[in-house]
Amino acid sequence: MPISTPPADDTNRLYLGQLALYLWENKQIRAVWDTYAVPGTEAYDGPLAESHAESWHHLDQWAIQGKALIEINTPVQSHQSAPSVPAMVTPVPEAVPHAYSARW
């Protein structure tokens, strides 16, 4: 089955043009960024250090509270609960032939 494409009206042309412009700009920015922001430069190390500084708070919180969370979770996981009773299943009634089924 051949794949049909939507008609190329003005809206589609506009969106395709915007997408092409975005992709071109993205390519240009990445080309500059790859030469500008390399390890050892402020453009690379500055944002990396900022990201690391933001994560220290969360790591400290885990170091403080993580042990308590593990201590709470361990007994809960090892606790053997009573075996669950299987749910009662109602049997499906057998099909009853209809009076009109013989005609077909």
C-alpha positions, 0 to 999 in steps of 0.5 A: 500500500503506497504511503500518501503524503499530505497536501503541501499547503502554506501551513505545511510549507511554513512548518517545514521552513521553520524546522529547516531553520531550526536544524540549521541553527542547531548545527551552527550552534553545536559546531561553535559549542564543540570548539568553545566548550571543551574540558579545561575551559571556563565555558565547560568547567563552570556549568559542570561545577554549578551542576555538581554544586546543586547535586551536593545537597541531594547527596547529603540528604541521602547520606543522612536519611538513606540508612534510615530508609533502608532500615525501614525497608528491610524488615518490610521486604523480609516480613512473610505475610499470610498466604492470600486466599484465592478469589472465588471464581464463578463458573461460566454457565454453559451456552444454551442453544437458542431456538433460532440458531437451528435456522442459520 
